[in-house]
């Protein structure tokens, strides 16, 4: 069996993807650029609670305002990229980030709240922009390992960014941490402006002769991908909260960092395997598996090491699921509207996380910590079941009208 496993999982897909011009530098810059972005939530929370003397509820409102702004702004900025190109959008959003983060440490709370919404609305679209650029740099048949690398890069950023923000806020002050995070975000915008990665492939039209109507690309299949993307991050957001609640109930809250690190490492391993195997499950199957393996996690008990073991199956599906949904969107959206489609994907991911955490918290407050895993996992599975008919209709249509060119046949959901 060992030779078969080695044949099945190999580095060749990654070598071929990284050999493509521009991809390696794009991924390297994206890892560094995402670190300050992943630190914004915890940095704003520390500032509101410690420097402004407000409660966690008030800090949560600032985070919610920023999240809502980002969910609204992501597709709008993507549409602007489609029409005007990347650099004008990077200039606009980098200036907006510079204004917000330079002023935020001096703003009173009533002003900070609407300012956070505007900052989210004009936030640097790095997550969706990188995924759009991958679609431009990488041929469709080689995108799976490229998106796997991207998902692993995101995981690394989330492992580093919040931890650095917490360390800096406790070592100095939350106010100085705000300025440091802001400087990092502005620096990221400048780096991407200089890099100027392509958002369309060389063979794709730079200016569409006709408008691509929404009904031509916002199809039931694309809506299904967006739905399972939201469901996946809803499960992840709920898991975050449920892990803390389970450990707190067992008096082992000090082990939270270790458990979350184990979860993240499992995600990295799963992401690597997803990009290396020759054939992978569809996004729909991955979301269903992620949801179903999350449901029993709470049965691992309150011991931190048991909880870490219970999280491994679900953790190994995190990065593959996000990579698979990104790949599916890149295949389903025409080049002329790919920025807006990736923006909608980014909004779905953002909204899912924003919904999952408070939903799990409300369930845990009303019952017990393990139900946070059960309810969010069950919702994810129900969403996967709800969009299953769309996939079945597509497969029946594909079987009845097969394409002679495999590159013209969209990947399954």
N, C-alpha and C positions, 0 to 999 in steps of 0.2 A: 504493500500500500504506500510505503514512503516515496518510491519513485513517482507514483501516480500523483501524490499530493504535490511533490516538487514540480511536476509538469503542469499541474493545474494552477498553482500559485507561483508566479515568477516575476522578475523585475523587468522583463522585456517591455510590457505596456508603458511603464514609467520611463524607461530609457527612451522609447520612441517619442513619448509626449514631451519630455524635457529637452529633446534634441530640436524641437521646433523653434524657430527664431522668435525671440521675445517672450516666451512663456516663463522661462526661468527667472528673468528679471522681474516680470509681473508678479509672480508668486512671492519672491523675496521681499519686494517692496510692500506687498499687501500684508504680509505677516507683521512687519514693523508698523505699518500704518494702522492696523486694526487694534494694536495694543492700547493706545490712548482712547480709542473709541469704546472699547469694552470696559474702560475704567470710569466712564462718565456717570453711570448710575450710582455706584457706591460713593463716588466723590461728591456728587450733589447731596446724597443722603447725609454724609458726614457734615457737610457745610450747613445744611438746614438744621440738623439736630444740635450740633455742637456750637457753631458760631452764631447762628440766628436764634438758638434757644427754643426752637419749635419741636413738636413731637414727630414720631415716625409717620403718623398719618399725613401731616403737612409735607414731609419729605416724599411720601408716596404720591401726593398730588403733583408735585413738581416732576417726578418721574413719569407719571401718567400723562401730563401735559406734553412732555418731550416725546413720549411714545406715540401719542395721537398725532402730533405734528409730523413725526417721521413716517407714520403709516399713510397719512394724506399726501405728504410731499414726495415720497419715493416714486410713485408712478408718474407724477407731474414732472419731476426732474428727469426721469427716464424718457418721457415724451420730448422734453427739451433737448436731450442728447440726440434723439433720433432726428430732430429737425435742425438743430444748430451745431451739433458736434460736441465733443467732450470738453475741450478747453474753455469755452464760454461758461459752461455749467460749473466746472472746477473753479474758475475765477469767482463767480457769483457766490458759491457755497463757501469757499475759503475765506472770502471777505466777511461773509455773514458769521462764520465761526469765530473769526478774529474779533469781531465786534462783541459777540455774546460773551466769550470767555474772558476777554479783557475787562468787561463791565460787570459780569456776574458776581465777583466777590465784593462789589460795592453796592449791589442792589438790595433794597428792602424786600421782604417776602411778597407783598402784594404786586410788586413790579416783576420779581423773579418768575412768578407763575406764568404770566403771558409771554415773557421773554423766552422761557423754556419751550413753549409751544412754537414760537417763531423760529427758534434755533433748531428744533426738530424738523420743522417744515423745510428749512434750508440746510439741513445737515449734509455733510459730505456723503455722497452716495457710493461709498467705497465697496460695500458688500455686493450690491447689484451691478455696479460698474465693472468690478473684477470678473464677475460671472458673464457679463456681456462681452468683455474683452476675450475671455477664454473661448467663447463661441466664435469670435472673429479670428483667433489665432490658430485654433485647432480644428481639423476636419471632423465631421460628425462621428465617424467611426473610431476616433481616438479620444473623444471627449470624456469618456467615463474615467480613465485614470487621471485626467487633468482636473476634473471636478472632485475626484477623491482627494487629490492633493490640496485643492482649495478648502475642502471641508476639514481636513486635518490641520491646515493653517489656521482656520477659524477656531478650532478646538484649542490649539496652542495659544492663540491670542487671549482666549477667555481664561486659560489657566494662568497666564502671566499678568494681564492688565489689572483685574480687580485686586490681586494680591499686592502688586506694586502700589496701587492707590491706597490700600489700607495701610501698608507699611509707611508710606510717605505722610499720610494724614496723621498717623499716630506719632511719627518721629518729629514732624514739624507742626504745621497747622493745616486744617482743611482749606483755609483761604489760599495759602500758597500752593496747595495741591491742585486747586482749581486752575490757577495760572499755569502750573506745570502741565496739566492735562491739556489745557487749551493750546499751549505752545506746541505740544506734540501733535495735536489735531491739525493745527495750521501748517506745521511742518510737513505733515502727511499730504495735505492738499498741494503744497508747493512741489513736493517730490512727484506726485502723480501728474501735475501740470507739466513738469519738465520731461517726465517719461512719455507722456501722451500716448498711452497704448491704443491700438486701433479698436473701434467699436463695430466695424464691419470688415469682413474678409476682402482680400484683394479682388476676388471675382464677383463680389456683390456690388450692386449699384450704389454709388455715393449719393445720388439724388433720384428718388423715385419719380417716374413720369406721371404717375397717378397716385391719388390718395388710396391707402390701404384701408378699406372700410372695416369697422370694428367686427361686423358679423363674419368677416373672412378669417379672422385670426382668434377672436375671443369665442372659441368653440366650446361645446360641452366637454371635450377632452381636456382643453387647457383649464377650464374652470374646475374640472375634477382634480387636476394636478395642484391647483391653488388650494383646493379644499383639503387635500391630504397633506399639503405643506403646513397649513394652519393646524391641522389635527396633530401632526408630528411635534411641532413646537409647543402646542398646548400640553401634550404629555410631558415634554421635557421641562416646561415651566412648573408644572404641578409636581414633578419628581423632585425638583430643587427644594421646594417648600416642605414636601413630605419627608424628605431625608432629615432635615433639621428637626422637624416635629418628632419623628421617631426617636432620634438620638436624645433629644431633650427629655422625652418621657422616660427614657431609660437612664438618665443622669450621665450620659456620655457625649454631651454636646461639644466637648473639647475635641472630639475625634471627627468633627464635621469636615474639616479640611482634608483629612486622610481619606474619608469615604468618597468625597467629591473628586479627589484626585484619582482614586481607583476607577471611578465611573468614567472620568475623562480618558484615562489610559486605555480602558476597554474600547472607548469610542475611536481612539487613534488606531488601535489594532484592527478594529472592524473596518475603518475607513481604508486602511492599507490593503486589507484582503479584498474589499470591494473593487478597488482599482486594479488589482492584480489578476483576479480570476478571469477566465475566458468568457464566461456567461454569468450574468447576475440576475437576481430577481427584479421584478418591476417595482417602481415606487409604491404602487398599491399594496403589493405583497409585503414590502419592507415596512410600511406604516402599520399594516395589520399585525405583523410580527412584533414590531416595537411596542404597540399598544398591549397585545396579549401577554408579552413577557414582563410588562410593567405591572400588570394587575396583581400578581402574587408577591411582588417584592417585599411588601410590608410583613409578610409571613416570616421573613428572615429574622424577625425579632429586633430588639433594641440594642443588641450587642453590635458594636461597630464592624467587627470583622465578618459577622454573619450577613449584615446588611451589605457590605462591600461585595461579598460573594453573590448575593442575590441580585445585585445590580449588574453583574457582568453580562448576562445575555442581552438585556435591554441596552446597556451601554454600548455593546458592540454593534448595535443597529443605529446609533445616533448619527454618526458621520455618514454612513452609507445612505441613509434615508434622505438627508439634506442634499447630498451629492446627486442622488438619483432624481430628485425633483428638479434640481437646477438643470441637469442634463435634459430632462423631458421638456422643460420650458424652452430651452435653447433650440430644440428640434421642432417644436410645434409653432413657434413664433417666426414669422417672416423677418428678414433682416431689417426692413424699414420700420418695424415697430418692436424690435427686440428689446430696446431700452425700456419702453413702457411695460412690456411683458415681464422683464426682469424686475422692474420696479414694483409691479403687482405681486410678484413672487416675494420680494423683500417685505412688502406690506403684510402679506399672509404670514410670513415667518414672525414678524414683529407682533402682529395682533395675537397670534397663537401663544407666544410667550407671555404677553400682557394679560391674556385671559386665564392661562393655566395656573399662574401663581395665586391670584386671589380666589379662584374657584377651589383649588386644593385647600387653601387656608380656611375658606368658609366651611367646607366639608369636614375638615379636621376639627374646627371649633365646635361643630354640631355633633360630632361622633367621636372617632378615635383616629390617631395618626395613620394607621394602615389604610383607612378608607380614602385618604388622599391619593394613594397609588391606584386603588381600585376604580374610583370614579373617573379620574382623568384617563386611565387606560381604557376603561369601557367606552368613554366618549370617542376616543381615537378609533377604537375598533368599529363603533357604530358608523362613524364617518366613512371609514374604508368600505363597510358593507353598503352604505348608501350610494357610493359612486361606482360600485361594482357593475351595475347594469350598463353604464357608459362604456366600460372596458369590454364587456361581453358583446355589445353591439358593434364596437369597433373591430373586434376579432372576427365576428361573423362576416362583416363587410370585407375585411382583408382576405379572408379565405375564399370569398366569392369573387373578388377582383384582385388577384395577386399582382404585385408589381414586378416587372422584370429587373428593375434596378433596386437592389437592397438598400441603397442609400436614400431612395425616395420613399421608403416605407418607414413611417415614424415608429420609434421604439414603443413597446407597450407601456401602459401606465404602471 
